């Protein structure tokens, strides 16, 4: 199952977002993410959160729609995006795309990235899409294909420790079973040499950032 989650961060309108929404099997609006859905004329399957960021007229609109609304207390131990990820995990999602999870407040963007990389979510392929980049959370033992165009910039960043035996093919700077220490900039500003590149590694968690502009 492919899940799509709208968060409350910055999100630019585009025809690509409408196309993406039509390919999703399950759509969740995390609180103010419903404002983006409403603007794009997208009806989520579930609207959840403490509902302090959703505009009153948008909430009133979705209350008339045939969607599930889950209201949580304002004082809670998880962000609305975490609640949304928990939901799609229980629904059996294999892939999850987060929209509106990057940009704006640095603390929220960083928290959203590290949230998506939590070990409990390794069963799901999670990506975060912004207007200028797409960040893929990659886990060891799960080969990944980066799709783009030749010349597109791709960076690889170890997230929670060293990444072991990283192999990159289809890039201007290939690697063969290299260990990349946490904090190393070795993987920054690589370049696709074809329409796709393959990534694999034996241990660790890796951020793959594909620049779109």
DOVEXLUM-553862 format. One record per atom (N, C-alpha, C, O): x, y, z. Coordinates in pm, whole numbers, plus 50000, padded with zeros to 5 digits. Layout:
XYZ ...
//
This chain:
500834988150000 500005000050000 500875012550000 501865013250073 500505022249918 501225034849911 500435045449987 499285048349953 501065051250088 500395061350170 500995075050143 502185076450114 500145085150154 500545098950135 500115106750258 498945106350297 501055113950321 500755121650441 501055136450415 502155140050375 500055144750439 500235159250430 500495164750569 499665163350658 501645171150588 501975177750713 501725192750698 501275197350593 502025200350804 501635214350808 502725223950765 502575236150779 503855218750710 504935227550669 504695233850534 503585233450481 505745239750479 505625246550350 505365236450238 505945225650235 504485240250148 504165231550035 503675240249920 502665247149932 504395239749810 504015247549693 503055239549606 503235227549586 502045246249556 501085239649467 501755235949335 502585243349283 501395224449282 501885220449151 501005209149098 500345202049173 501015207748967 500255196948905 500845183448944 500145173248943 502135183348980 502785170949021 502175165649149 502045153449165 501785174449242 501165170149367 499825163449340 499475153549405 499085168849246 497795162749211 498005148949150 497265139649179 499025147749066 499325134749005 499725124649112 499275113249110 500565129049206 501015120249313 499835115549397 499755103849434 498925124749428 497785121249514 496905110549450 496295102449520 496855110449318 496005100749248 496615086749249 495915076949223 497915085749278 498565072649282 498555066649422 498945055149440 498115074349522 498145069649661 496925060849691 495825063349642 497145050649773 496055041949817 495375047249943 494225044049970 496115055550020 495615060250149 496235073850176 497455075350171 495405083750206 495865097450227 495485102050367 494345100750410 496485107450438 496265112550573 496615127350576 497675131450527 495745135350634 496035149350659 496355150750807 495505148250892 497595154750837 498015156650976 497735171151013 498515180150981 496625173351081 496205186551128 496245196951016 495455196050922 497165206751024 497225217350925 497535212550785 497385220050688 497975200050772 498145194450639 496845194150561 496845193450439 495735194550635 494415194850570 494225207850492 493475208150394 494895218550533 494795231050458 495375229350318 494825234650221 496465221950308 497045219050176 496095210450094 495875213049975 495525200250157 494575191550085 493405199550031 493005197849916 492865208250113 491705216250073 492065225349957 491285226749862 493235231649963 493665240549856 493855233049724 493625238449616 494295220449734 494535212349615 493305204249573 493355196849475 492205205849647 490975198549620 491175183449631 490705175749548 491905179549737 492165165549765 491425161749893 491525168749993 490685150849890 489965146150007 490755134950074 490905124250015 491255137250196 492015126650265 491095115750316 489895117850331 491665104050341 490895093250402 490715095650551 489685092250609 491755101550614 491725104250758 492315118050783 493325121750724 491675125550871 492205138050922 492455136051071 491545132351145 493695138551115 493995136251256 494885147051314 495525154551240 494915147751447 495755157251517 494975164351626 493825161151653 495625174251687 494915182051789 494045192951726 493305199851795 494165194451593 493315203451513 493475218051554 492515225751548 494685221851594 494915235851629 495495243751513 495605256051521 495875236951403 496475243751289 495575243951167 495815251651073 494555235951166 493635235751053 492745248051057 492275251951164 492505254250942 491635265850939 490195261750968 489755251150924 489455270051041 488085266451079 487195262950961 486405253550969 487305270350850 486465267450735 486825254050670 485975247150616 488125250450678 488565237550623 488045226150709 487555216050657 488135227650840 487605217450930 486095215850910 485585204650905 485395226950897 483945226350875 483635219150744 482675211450736 484455221650643 484235214950513 484415199850525 483585192150477 485515195750590 485795181350597 484835174050691 484665161950680 484205181350781 483185175050865 481955171250785 481175162750827 481795177450670 480655173950583 481015162850484 480145157550415 482295159450478 482755148950387 482755135350459 482725134550582 482785124850379 482775111250435 484205106950465 484735097850400 484825113550565 486175109950605 486215108250757 485365113450829 487205100750802 487365098550946 488175110051006 489215113850952 487695115451116 488405126151186 488765121151326 487895117451405 490075121151355 490565116751485 491185128651557 492225133751517 490525133151664 491005144651740 491775140051863 491315131551939 492975145851882 493835142451995 494005154852085 493795166052040 494375152752211 494615164152300 495775172852250 496695167852186 495715185652281 496805194652244 498085191152319 499175191552262 497955187652446 499105183552528 499305168552511 498605160552574 500255164752427 500505150752399 501985148752377 502735158352365 502415136252371 503845133052363 504315129752222 505395124252205 503525133052122 503895130351983 503355141451895 502285147051922 504085144551788 503565154251692 502465147751610 502295135551609 501715156151540 500645150851455 501215142151343 500585132451301 502415145651295 503025137451190 503375123651243 503205113751173 503855122851367 504145109751425 502875101451438 502895089451412 501785107651477 500515100551485 500095095251348 499555084251337 500365103151246 500015098951109 500865087051065 500365077751002 502165087351097 503035076251063 502625063551137 502665052551081 502245065051262 501775053451338 500535047351271 500385035151265 499665055951222 498445051151158 498745043351031 498235032251014 499565048850942 499835041850816 500645029150840 500555019650762 501445029050948 502175016850983 501185005651018 501344994350973 500165008951098 499164998851136 498304994651017 497734983751016 498225003350916 497455000250796 498234991250699 497684986350601 499514989250728 500334980550644 500964987350524 501214980750423 501215000350533 501825007450421 503235002450395 504005000350488 503555000550267 504924996850228 505755009050191 506965009250213 505115019250136 505815031450101 505005043350149 503775043250144 505715053650194 505065065550250 505765077950195 506995079050202 504985087150143 505525099950097 504985110850187 503775112250205 505905118750245 505535129750333 505625142950256 506655146150197 504535150450258 504495163550194 504305174150302 503575172050398 504955185550286 504835196150386 505585193150514 505275198850618 506565184250507 507335180450626 508695187350632 509425185550729 509035195050529 510315201950523 510095216850500 509065220750445 511035225050540 510935239350521 510295246150641 509605239750721 510515259050652 509965266250767 510855264550888 512045267750883 510305259650998 511055258151123 512095246951112 511765235651076 513345250351143 514415240451138 514175229051235 514425217351203 513675232351355 513485221751454 512475211451406 512655199451428 511415216251341 510395206951292 510925198751174 510665186751165 511655205051083 512205197750968 513155186751013 513075175450966 514055190151106 514995180151157 514275169151233 514605157351219 513275172951312 512515162851386 511775153651291 511675141651316 511255159151181 510525150851085 511445140951014 511055129550988 512665145350983 513635136350918 514025125051012 514015113350973 514375128451136 514805118051229 513635109051269 513815097151294 512425114651274 511235106551300 511085096051190 510875084251219 511195100251066 511025090950954 512085080050952 511875069350895 513225082851016 514325073151016 514305063851137 515225055751154 513275064751220 513215056051337 513195041251297 512615037551195 513835033151379 513965018851348 512605012051333 512465002851253 511605016551408 510295010151404 509615011751268 508655004551238 510105021051186 509485023351055 510265017250939 509995020450823 511235008650969 512065003250862 511294994750762 511764992550651 510124989950800 509314981950707 508724990650596 508264985550494 508735003850616 508165012950517 509285020850449 510235025250514 509175022650319 510085031450247 509515045550257 508495048750197 510185054150335 509675067550361 510505077850286 511735077650289 509805086950219 510455097950149 509765111050187 508575111250217 510535121850186 510025135150218 510245143950096 511375145750051 509165149450043 509235157249920 509005171949948 508025175750013 509915180449898 509765194949903 509875200249760 510045192649665 509755213549746 509785219149611 511165218049546 511275218249423 512215216949629 513565217149574 514355204149595 515475202949546 513785194649667 514505182149690 513545171049730 512405173449770 514035158849719 513315147349771 514305139349855 515345135149805 513995137349982 514865130050073 514305116050095 513165114450137 515125106050066 514745092050087 515485086850211 516695088850225 514755080150299 515365073650415 515705059350374 514815051350345 516995056150373 517435042850328 517975034850445 518705039950530 517595022050449 518025012950555 518865001650497 518694997850381 519754996450578 520674986050532 519924973550489 518864970250543 520504966750391 519924954250343 518754956050248 518134946350207 518444968750213 517334971450122 517854979950006 517854992250015 518294973549898 518794981049782 517754991149734 516554988749740 518245002549687 517365013449646 517815018949512 519005019549484 516845022849430 517135028949301 516745043549303 515585046949328 517705052249276 517445066549266 517085069649121 517865066949030 515895075249100 515445078348964 515515093348941 515075101349024 516075097048826 516195111148793 516655112748650 516245105048562 517495122548626 518055124848493 519565126648507 520035131048611 520325123248402 521775125048408 522125139548443 521545148948389 523095141048534 523515154248575 522835159248702 523225169648756 521825152048749 521115156348869 521965153348992 522575142649003 521985162849086 522805161449206 522115152849311 520935154549339 522895143549368 522405134649473 523445134249584 524635132349557 523005136049709 523925135349822 523535124049915 522355121049933 524535117849975 524325106750068 524945110350203 526135113450212 524125109750308 524565114050440 524255103450545 523085100250565 525255097850612 524995088550723 524195095850831 524465107450862 523225088950887 522325095850979 522595092851126 522765102151204 522635080351164 522725077251308 523945068751342 523925060951437 524995070251264 526215062551283 526865059951149 526395064851046 527955052451148 528655049351024 527785040650934 526955032950981 527995042150803 527345033750703 528405024650643 529445029250597 528135011650644 529145001750605 528864995650468 527724992650433 529944993850393 529924987250262 528924993750167 528094986950107 529035006750155 528165014250063 528665012549920 529815015249888 527755007949836 528055006349693 527115015049612 525895014349627 527695023549525 526915032349438 527285029349294 528455029449258 526285026849211 526515025049067 525535033948992 524415036249037 525965038948877 525135048148799 525345062548839 524525071248808 526465065248910 526795078748954 528175082848901 529005074348868 528385095948893 529675100848845 530805096548938 531925094248893 530505095349067 531505090949165 531015077849227 530365078049332 531315066649164 530845053749217 531635049649341 532755054249363 531025041049420 531685035449537 531515020249535 530525015149482 532465013349594 532384998749601 532704994449744 533864993849783 531654991449820 531774986549957 532634995650044 533524991150116 532365008650036 533065018450119 532335020450251 531105020050257 533105022550358 532525026450486 532555041750495 533605047950478 531385047750522 531275062150531 531035065850678 529965062750731 531985072250743 531815075750885 530705086050905 530465094450818 530045085351018 529075095451054 529755109051059 530805110551121 529155118950995 529755132350989 530635134550868 531065145850844 530925124050792 531745125450672 530955132350561 529745130650550 531675140150479 531035146850366 531375139950233 531155145550126 531895127850241 532285120650120 531135119050022 531345119449901 529925117150074 528795114349986 528065126649936 527045125349868 528565138549967 527885150849927 528175154249781 529295152849733 527135158849711 527235163949573 527745153549474 528615156449393 527185141449482 527415131849375 526465135449261 525625144249276 526605128649147 525825132349029 525365119648957 526145110348937 524115119248920 523615108048840 524265108148702 524335118648637 524745096648659 525335095648525 524385088748429 524705086948311 523215084748477 522195078348395 520835082548449 520745091148537 519775076448398 518435079848446 518125073648582 517115076748644 519005065048628 518835059148760 520195054748814 521125052148738 520275053848945 521485049049011 521085039649123 520045041449185 521915029649149 521595019849252 522435022149376 523595026149369 521795019549492 522415021749622 522215009349707 521105004249716 523275004549770 523144993549865 524224994849971 525295000249945 523934989950091 524914989950199 524504979650303 523354975150306 525454975850388 525254964550479 524774968650618 524074960950684 525144980650664 524744984550799 524684999650810 525535006750756 523665004650881 523515018850904 522215024250844 521385016750792 522055037550854 520915044550797 521445056250716 522325063550761 520915057850596 521465067550501 520375076850450 519285072450413 520685089750448 519815099350384 520275101150240 521445104150214 519355099450149 519635101550007 518835113949964 517605113549959 519535124749933 518875137249898 519055140049749 520165142649703 517945139549676 517935142349533 517495156849513 516365160449548 518385165049457 518035179149433 517175180249308 517485174449204 516085187749319 515135189049208 515335201849131 514815203249021 516095211249189 516355223949121 517825227049124 518255237449071 
//
